[in-house]
Amino acid sequence: MSKTKLKNKRIDALCSGLSMLTTFVAVSLLVKYHNHWKLVLTGIILFMIAILLVAFLLIYHKRKKNIEKALQTDKYDLMSGEEFEHFCADVLRGNGFGGVEVTQVSGDHGVDVIASKDGKKYAIQCKRYSKSVGNKAVQEVYSGKDIYKADIAVVMTNSEFTKQAMEDAKKLGVELWDRDKIYELQMAGLVQIKEKFSEEKLLKDSVEDKRDLICPKCGGTLVLRTAKKGANAGSQFYGCSNFPNCKFIKDL
């Protein structure tokens, strides 16, 4: 069974299960609160919103993992044609492309992946080859670009291109992304992920720092102060802004 068929089968099974679960919840609410239809309706809506939220988070988490995996693998040559298409799609997502979609296996008009970036729509044919890609792929994606109403046509491969393919691509304005280009995209995507991780970490640290500056006794703000007398004169500490009503002190 192909990856796409297996995926569709799992989606169908999941939708069927969720439909049964939703029906069960709806019937249970109707039985228990049959005289309060507004309460039943509200309960069903809240349940469906919760299901959608959980589904979104699961899909987001899985896609994030797939992108990270795609940006680090170098096993291009071991992939099937279909696996290579999904790999290319994840590499594009990791580089900020939006609306990334793998087209149907048959009747794709020479276009395997649709994506958009910077206001431009890309029609991409993915070729996992053990030899050089010829000009047929260039002609197919050039034709497919108009069918999908795309702005840019691309042939993406784990291999390289024949001289004729490169000549035709130049004449037709088709972009050729070979093995080196894939590696370049992977590296660029990894940089973006690291930068995003750093931003998230800085934001998290900032939030935690702000939490540390909240007085645990009264909820006031902890202010940096300097002791003016006593054995600790000259040393700094955090004192509550609500002093003298609150005398909480936190050492540095």
Buried (B, 14 or more C-beta within 10 A) or exposed (E): EEBBEEEEEEEEEEEEEBEEEBEEBBEEBBEEBEEEEEEBEEBBEEBBEEBEEEEEEEEEEEEBEBBBEBBEBEEBEEBEEBBBBBBBBBBBBBBEBEEBEBBEBEEBBBBBBBBBBEEEBBBBBBBBBEEBBBBBBBBBBBBBBEEBEBEBBBBBBBBBBBEEBBEBBEEBEBBBBBBEBBEEBBEBBBEBBEEEEEEEEEEEEEEEEEEEBEBEEEEBEBBEBEBEEEEEEEEEBBBBBBBEEBEBBEEE
